């Protein structure tokens, strides 16, 4: 197609040279086309009419009458899925190479006949008015702690006006993580906004029976009341209403990803070290928003003088199994507390167990597990009743790692079921005394296929060799005894 620039160049070159061939060459068109425009100057200012006719037979005419009703019945149906379905039932009327043509036809049909997309209305944010809060999964960051993968979420709070943000690591979308995340953000900010906006998470809301609506949980309202926060939820299925924090969820993970790439590795010595890394990244990001943050702080209220505790406290009784049941999870405790009443402080990531004022245990909470049994607390009782191990309800909890599971299988294979289980319990006793780190390395060597049968005493002898006693020949000095006799009986003579 000849454009206006080419036609202008044609006229200029023909006026300069008088040669049709040279003018056509320099304006980038065929000589015959140039002659046509030069012979009919009135065409130079007229654009070429748009083509409104087909240049070939419609390749989709045979199947479009069947495709259109399906699109009307299910507007969300994807063009590729519909094409594959029609190709399956009408193979003689279609070819696989027509996919792009079919997708363009569906796109044009939706533009002319499909439902209009939902309109999103941009909102004007006011300083100090709203804080939005949400959770996001961070598994794609591939964080590990001392070599072990860390599956976690980030609870993030954002101020839409200034884009100030703060995030804390958590295990689930629970009221405990909400309480910890909100308080961490508020105390980091130093002030309190007017309104807290959150989605319909079960941490903050619950379903009203028979009403089809959701209402706020009393514990969540108590938390908001302590800080003087009004609360608001977005509509179900409308994440765009929490658009700022939803967008920041992606921004935060991309920012962390870039800092991890600059760091060069993703392993951290401890969870506290990873938390410090996240805090440093967020501090740098917030440092670029100081002007608008100052505007927000100027109109916000002061924090209350006290911070709410970040745990739930429950009372429980230790049953005869030497376990307690807290929030539908079973935990083991020392056997000496059987039948005693204990207090458990349930934090978001761990559990503290108290007998009176004495803390007797601190147990990590593991999402998805129904029981957390510490073999060190039950091994003595199992050694007294080794026959109970075979069908112990929580037996799988007594394998600290896959290495110990392999050791159990090897011991049973070498010594038989009863004797092998007893040897495994003795191995656990040795591990309880020396620690997993000391025993597991040697245990891996003992599991080589060419190693002869061994017992727990074999490892104990290697790890705890008996101390060598040096025998010294006694020296007998009877002169001391003679002097004693002379002193005691000398007066008799």
C-alpha positions in Angstrom: 0.0 0.0 0.0 1.3 3.5 -0.9 1.3 5.9 2.0 1.1 9.7 2.0 4.8 10.1 2.6 5.6 8.1 -0.6 3.2 10.2 -2.7 4.7 13.4 -1.4 8.2 12.2 -2.2 7.1 11.1 -5.7 5.9 14.7 -6.5 9.0 16.3 -5.1 11.4 14.0 -7.0 9.4 14.3 -10.3 9.5 18.1 -10.1 13.3 17.9 -9.5 14.3 15.3 -12.1 11.4 15.0 -14.6 12.1 11.3 -14.7 9.2 8.9 -13.8 11.6 5.9 -13.3 14.0 7.8 -11.0 11.1 9.4 -9.0 9.5 6.0 -8.6 12.7 4.4 -7.4 13.4 7.1 -4.8 9.8 7.1 -3.5 9.8 3.3 -3.2 7.1 2.3 -5.6 6.7 0.7 -9.0 7.1 2.8 -12.1 3.6 2.0 -13.4 2.1 3.0 -10.0 4.1 6.3 -10.1 2.9 7.0 -13.6 -0.7 6.5 -12.6 -0.4 9.0 -9.7 1.4 11.5 -11.9 -1.2 11.2 -14.7 -4.0 11.7 -12.3 -2.9 14.2 -9.7 -6.3 14.3 -8.0 -5.6 10.8 -6.6 -2.5 12.0 -4.7 -4.6 13.5 -1.9 -7.1 10.7 -1.6 -6.4 7.8 0.9 -6.9 4.3 -0.3 -10.4 3.0 0.6 -10.5 0.3 3.3 -11.1 -3.2 2.0 -14.5 -4.5 3.1 -14.6 -7.8 1.1 -13.1 -11.2 1.6 -10.1 -12.2 -0.6 -10.6 -15.9 0.1 -13.3 -18.4 1.1 -14.0 -18.3 4.9 -12.3 -21.4 6.3 -14.5 -21.4 9.5 -17.8 -21.0 7.8 -18.6 -24.7 8.3 -18.1 -24.8 12.0 -18.8 -21.3 13.2 -22.6 -21.9 13.3 -21.8 -24.5 16.0 -19.2 -22.5 17.8 -21.2 -19.3 18.3 -24.0 -20.8 20.4 -21.4 -22.3 22.7 -19.8 -19.0 23.2 -23.1 -17.4 24.0 -24.0 -20.1 26.5 -20.5 -19.9 28.2 -18.8 -16.6 27.6 -15.8 -17.6 29.7 -15.1 -20.6 27.4 -11.5 -20.3 26.1 -11.0 -20.2 22.3 -8.4 -22.9 22.3 -10.5 -25.3 24.4 -13.5 -24.8 22.1 -11.3 -25.2 19.0 -9.9 -28.6 20.3 -13.4 -29.8 21.0 -14.7 -28.9 17.6 -11.6 -30.4 16.0 -12.4 -33.7 17.8 -16.0 -33.9 16.7 -15.6 -32.3 13.2 -12.1 -33.4 12.0 -13.2 -33.4 8.4 -14.2 -29.7 8.5 -11.2 -28.3 10.4 -7.4 -28.4 10.5 -5.0 -27.8 13.5 -3.3 -25.0 11.5 -6.5 -22.9 11.8 -6.1 -22.3 15.5 -4.9 -18.7 15.2 -7.6 -17.9 12.7 -10.2 -19.3 15.1 -8.8 -17.3 18.1 -8.9 -14.1 16.1 -12.5 -14.8 15.1 -13.5 -15.5 18.8 -11.7 -12.3 19.9 -13.6 -10.3 17.3 -17.0 -11.9 18.2 -16.4 -11.1 21.9 -15.7 -7.5 21.1 -18.9 -7.2 19.1 -21.3 -9.6 21.0 -19.7 -10.7 24.3 -20.3 -9.2 27.8 -18.5 -6.0 28.6 -15.6 -6.3 31.1 -16.1 -5.0 34.6 -15.2 -1.3 35.0 -12.7 -0.6 37.8 -13.1 2.9 39.2 -9.8 4.5 40.5 -10.0 5.8 44.0 -8.5 8.8 45.6 -6.6 7.9 48.9 -6.5 10.3 51.8 -3.5 10.4 54.1 -3.8 8.6 57.4 -7.1 7.0 56.6 -6.7 3.4 55.7 -4.3 0.5 56.3 -4.9 -2.6 54.2 -3.8 -6.1 55.4 -3.4 -9.3 53.5 -1.4 -12.6 53.4 0.7 -14.0 50.6 2.5 -17.3 50.1 6.2 -17.0 49.8 7.1 -20.5 48.7 8.5 -19.3 45.3 11.3 -17.5 47.2 12.7 -21.0 48.0 14.0 -19.9 51.4 15.8 -22.5 53.5 16.9 -22.5 57.2 20.2 -24.4 57.8 19.5 -26.4 54.7 15.8 -27.2 55.4 13.1 -25.6 53.2 11.0 -22.9 54.9 7.4 -23.0 53.8 5.8 -19.8 55.0 3.5 -16.8 54.4 4.1 -13.1 54.7 1.4 -11.0 56.5 1.7 -7.6 54.9 0.2 -4.2 55.9 0.2 -1.3 53.5 -0.8 2.4 53.7 -2.4 3.1 50.2 -1.7 6.8 50.3 2.1 6.6 50.8 2.7 2.9 49.9 4.4 2.4 53.2 4.6 -1.3 53.9 5.6 -3.8 56.6 5.5 -7.6 56.6 6.1 -10.4 59.1 6.7 -14.1 58.5 3.9 -16.4 59.6 2.6 -20.0 59.1 -1.0 -19.5 58.3 -3.9 -17.0 57.9 -4.9 -17.2 61.6 -5.9 -14.7 64.2 -2.6 -15.2 65.9 -0.7 -14.2 62.7 -3.1 -11.3 62.2 -2.5 -10.1 65.7 1.3 -10.4 65.4 1.4 -8.9 61.9 -0.9 -5.9 62.7 0.9 -5.0 65.9 4.3 -5.3 64.3 3.2 -2.9 61.5 1.6 -0.4 63.9 4.5 -0.3 66.3 7.0 0.0 63.4 4.9 2.9 62.0 4.5 4.5 65.4 0.9 5.8 64.8 -2.6 4.4 64.2 -4.7 5.1 61.0 -8.4 5.5 61.2 -9.5 2.3 59.4 -8.3 -1.3 58.9 -9.4 -3.0 55.7 -9.1 -6.7 55.3 -10.5 -9.5 53.1 -13.1 -12.1 54.4 -10.4 -14.3 55.9 -11.6 -16.7 58.7 -9.0 -15.0 60.9 -11.3 -11.9 61.0 -14.8 -13.1 60.0 -17.1 -16.1 60.2 -20.1 -17.4 58.4 -23.5 -16.6 59.9 -25.6 -19.7 60.0 -28.5 -19.6 57.5 -27.9 -16.0 56.6 -25.3 -16.4 53.9 -23.4 -13.5 55.3 -20.2 -13.1 57.2 -19.7 -11.2 60.5 -16.6 -10.2 62.4 -15.0 -12.5 65.0 -15.2 -11.2 68.6 -11.5 -11.6 69.1 -10.7 -9.6 66.0 -13.1 -6.8 67.1 -11.4 -6.8 70.5 -8.0 -6.4 68.8 -9.3 -3.5 66.6 -11.0 -1.8 69.6 -7.8 -1.8 71.6 -6.1 0.3 68.9 -9.2 2.4 68.1 -9.4 1.0 64.6 -12.6 1.0 62.6 -12.8 -2.2 60.5 -14.1 -2.9 57.0 -14.0 -6.0 54.7 -14.0 -6.1 51.0 -16.8 -7.9 49.0 -16.4 -11.6 48.5 -14.6 -12.3 45.2 -13.5 -8.7 44.7 -9.7 -8.6 45.5 -9.5 -5.4 43.5 -11.1 -3.6 46.4 -7.9 -4.4 48.3 -5.9 -3.5 45.3 -3.0 -1.7 46.9 -2.0 -4.5 49.2 -2.7 -7.2 46.6 -0.3 -5.4 44.2 2.3 -4.9 47.0 2.2 -8.7 47.6 3.7 -9.2 44.2 6.0 -6.2 44.5 7.4 -7.4 47.9 8.2 -10.9 46.6 9.9 -9.5 43.5 11.9 -7.1 45.7 12.9 -9.9 48.0 13.8 -12.1 45.0 16.1 -9.4 43.6 17.9 -9.0 47.0 18.3 -12.7 47.3 19.9 -12.8 43.8 22.3 -10.0 44.9 23.0 -11.9 48.1 23.9 -15.0 46.1 22.3 -17.7 48.2 18.9 -18.3 49.9 19.9 -20.2 53.0 19.8 -18.5 56.4 21.4 -19.7 59.7 18.1 -19.2 61.6 14.5 -18.0 61.2 15.6 -14.8 63.1 18.3 -14.1 60.5 15.7 -14.4 57.7 13.3 -12.1 59.6 16.1 -9.6 59.9 16.8 -9.8 56.1 13.1 -9.1 55.3 13.1 -6.1 57.8 16.2 -4.6 56.1 14.6 -4.9 52.7 11.4 -3.2 53.8 13.3 -0.5 55.7 15.2 0.4 52.5 11.9 0.5 50.5 10.1 2.7 53.0 13.1 5.1 53.0 12.0 6.3 49.6 8.5 7.2 50.8 9.4 9.5 53.7 7.6 12.7 52.3 4.2 11.1 52.0 4.7 9.0 55.1 5.2 12.2 57.0 1.9 13.5 55.7 0.2 10.4 57.0 1.8 10.5 60.4 0.8 14.1 60.9 -2.9 13.2 60.9 -2.8 9.8 62.6 -3.5 9.0 66.3 -1.0 8.0 68.9 -0.5 4.3 69.8 -2.0 3.0 73.0 0.5 2.6 75.8 0.2 -1.2 76.0 0.7 -3.9 73.4 -1.6 -6.9 73.4 0.0 -10.3 74.1 0.5 -12.3 71.0 -0.6 -15.7 72.3 -3.8 -17.5 73.4 -3.7 -19.2 76.8 -5.5 -22.5 77.3 -5.7 -24.9 80.2 -5.3 -28.6 79.6 -4.8 -31.9 81.5 -2.0 -34.3 80.8 -3.6 -37.7 80.0 -2.2 -41.1 80.7 -0.5 -41.1 77.3 1.8 -38.3 78.6 0.2 -35.9 76.0 -1.9 -32.8 76.0 -4.4 -31.7 73.3 -4.2 -28.0 72.3 -6.2 -26.5 69.3 -6.9 -30.0 67.9 -3.2 -31.0 67.9 -1.6 -33.5 70.3 1.7 -32.6 72.0 3.8 -34.8 74.3 5.1 -33.6 77.7 7.3 -35.1 80.4 5.6 -38.2 81.9 6.0 -36.8 85.5 3.1 -34.4 84.8 0.5 -37.1 84.0 -2.9 -36.2 85.4 -1.6 -32.6 86.2 -3.3 -29.5 84.9 -1.0 -27.3 82.7 -1.3 -24.0 81.0 -0.3 -23.6 77.3 0.5 -20.3 75.7 -0.2 -20.7 72.0 1.9 -18.4 69.9 1.7 -18.3 66.1 4.8 -20.4 65.6 5.4 -22.2 68.9 3.8 -23.4 72.1 5.0 -22.7 75.7 3.8 -25.1 78.4 3.7 -24.1 82.0 3.2 -25.9 85.3 2.4 -23.1 87.7 5.1 -20.5 87.0 7.6 -23.0 85.7 8.0 -23.4 81.9 8.4 -27.1 81.3 8.4 -27.2 77.5 8.6 -25.0 74.3 7.3 -26.8 71.2 7.4 -25.7 67.6 4.0 -25.6 65.9 4.1 -27.4 62.5 1.2 -26.7 60.1 -0.6 -29.7 58.9 0.6 -32.1 61.7 -2.0 -33.7 64.0 0.6 -34.7 66.6 4.0 -33.5 67.8 5.6 -36.2 69.9 9.1 -35.6 71.3 10.8 -39.0 71.6 13.0 -37.7 74.4 9.9 -37.5 76.6 8.6 -41.0 76.1 11.8 -43.1 75.4 12.3 -44.1 79.1 8.7 -45.4 79.3 9.0 -47.2 76.0 12.2 -49.0 77.1 10.3 -50.3 80.1 7.5 -51.5 77.8 9.2 -52.2 74.4 6.3 -54.2 73.2 4.1 -51.1 73.0 6.2 -49.6 70.2 4.9 -51.9 67.4 1.4 -50.5 67.5 2.0 -47.2 69.3 -0.5 -44.7 67.8 2.2 -42.0 67.3 5.0 -44.4 66.2 5.8 -42.4 63.1 6.6 -39.4 65.2 9.5 -41.4 66.8 11.6 -41.3 63.6 13.5 -38.0 63.8 14.6 -38.3 60.2 14.6 -40.7 57.2 18.0 -41.9 58.4 16.4 -43.2 61.6 13.6 -44.8 59.6 16.2 -46.7 57.6 18.0 -47.7 60.8 14.8 -49.2 62.2 14.3 -51.2 59.0 17.9 -52.4 59.1 17.7 -53.4 62.7 14.4 -55.4 62.2 15.9 -57.1 59.2 19.1 -58.1 61.0 17.6 -59.0 64.4 14.0 -59.8 63.9 10.9 -57.7 64.8 11.0 -57.8 68.6 14.8 -57.6 69.1 15.1 -55.1 66.3 12.5 -52.8 67.8 14.3 -53.0 71.2 17.6 -52.1 69.6 15.9 -49.1 67.8 14.6 -47.9 71.2 18.1 -48.1 72.6 19.3 -46.1 69.6 16.7 -43.4 70.4 17.9 -43.4 74.1 21.5 -42.9 72.9 20.3 -40.0 70.6 18.4 -38.4 73.5 21.6 -38.5 75.6 24.1 -37.3 72.9 21.9 -35.4 70.4 20.8 -36.1 66.8 23.8 -34.3 65.3 26.3 -36.5 67.1 24.6 -39.8 66.3 23.1 -39.3 62.8 26.4 -39.0 61.0 27.8 -42.3 62.3 24.4 -43.9 61.9 24.5 -43.1 58.1 27.9 -44.9 57.8 26.5 -48.0 59.7 23.7 -48.2 57.1 26.0 -49.1 54.2 25.0 -52.4 52.6 28.3 -54.1 53.3 28.3 -53.2 57.1 27.8 -56.4 59.2 24.9 -56.5 61.7 25.2 -54.1 64.5 23.4 -53.0 67.7 22.9 -49.7 69.5 25.7 -50.7 71.8 28.1 -50.6 68.8 27.4 -46.9 68.3 27.6 -46.2 72.0 31.0 -47.8 72.2 32.2 -45.7 69.2 30.7 -42.4 70.4 31.4 -43.0 74.2 34.5 -45.1 74.5 35.1 -46.2 78.1 37.7 -44.1 79.8 41.0 -45.8 80.5 41.9 -46.2 84.2 45.5 -46.0 85.0 46.4 -48.4 87.9 49.2 -47.2 90.1 51.0 -49.7 92.4 50.5 -48.7 96.0 53.5 -47.8 98.1 53.2 -49.2 101.7 55.0 -47.1 104.3 54.8 -49.0 107.6 57.0 -46.5 109.5 53.9 -44.3 109.9 52.0 -47.1 111.6 55.0 -47.8 113.8 55.2 -44.2 114.9 51.5 -44.3 115.7 51.9 -47.4 117.9 54.8 -46.0 119.8 52.7 -42.9 120.6 49.7 -44.8 121.7 51.2 -47.6 123.7 54.5 -46.1 124.8 53.1 -45.1 128.2 52.3 -48.8 129.0 56.0 -49.7 129.0 
